[in-house]
């Protein structure tokens, strides 16, 4: 589990098969083989590390469904180690299981805020609410505007300068993970609606059928 607070920007060294090698200085501290690390919001497993690099295993399906598949040497990536029990939750709960990708449509500067508008797949719209949380390339951000399947997030200067969003341009592909709570609530409502459609038993139904309760 992660928080969406990026610890470090890493530089891609190589992507060979399932092995992603990244040059870094901070996140390899306190790491062990088998630990989890979020790379652009994607939870990966550490398979090797040294004082200046980490190597993580990436499954083929992950390369196909996230922006990790487009990484090349020199590309910058957001890095975050898994949160420890008792640690501060500075952002929001991020699982590292990316829902999909979004395309950046607009970049705007409004006073001290940098606004990024993305087009997300329609199927994810029910999980996004105004002022709610969304992880973009692993960064915990707040939804500032919502119009159909267009989601706008607001970045403060620090977040912009210390994450990959600093260099993003219109048309760029970013990983998104919708808020866990929103997904659970949506699933509960779907299940409830399905059960009612199937004619589930409840007190009102039994009384209507003549049962004395």
Steps between C-alpha positions, in 0.01 A plus 500: 500500500619850417401861578547681170777719643792462260834449674735532208531539125693213346660472156437192288822313420353212302192290442597149394220247486343503847786685672474878547822662623481851651776734620412658838654622825237477776240226467748210505569576868338240728393292200515123481462259212128432465389839632239703314564833335270723298638611163271760340235365734545135400585258781808298400722250680867571567725226358837675537648825630824681576603835649392684185240288326203270538376225273135400502305227325225608260238259368418511125136594571624797705711623209194475276250676728713778657745760375793289622504329161610825333795565733842554345847567649511849650126525560412623850262304723328566832616273783343420836577224746213313664367671813595351835243428767485808720640726228339827398226487239578829328290436190236228475501120490646387168521128426736516205254299290449754222150510351613619158642798317379850414603755239596857592274745313588839648762669716407830665657737748260677739678722752710261711327184379591288198191327358521176304190379315488134399261286300433176686323187372122528548489187716701677772275808523277354779806472725598868476336781698564872533749568782571128516839335462659345194854371446665622180829323423499413869448858621216561745297787354163664564236526230446874442257478208291221350314512169388173345812290461730800527672528837702804609749481785685786665872490581687721743846612398686245714309205356553619146875553544567171678300261281485398135202731442750786465596376156165372375347647186158483335449150361712330764372173645481471880405214730192550715372324808158604627427534870463163675202612708315618191549163331375308804192721536421465130528121521269489802239704315529280191458186710202650683335594171564153356352329805185713481463418131524131580225537759699457817316413821447782747243590767283710266485220242395238757229725645368569151469125445280464810750385757426627852826624649 
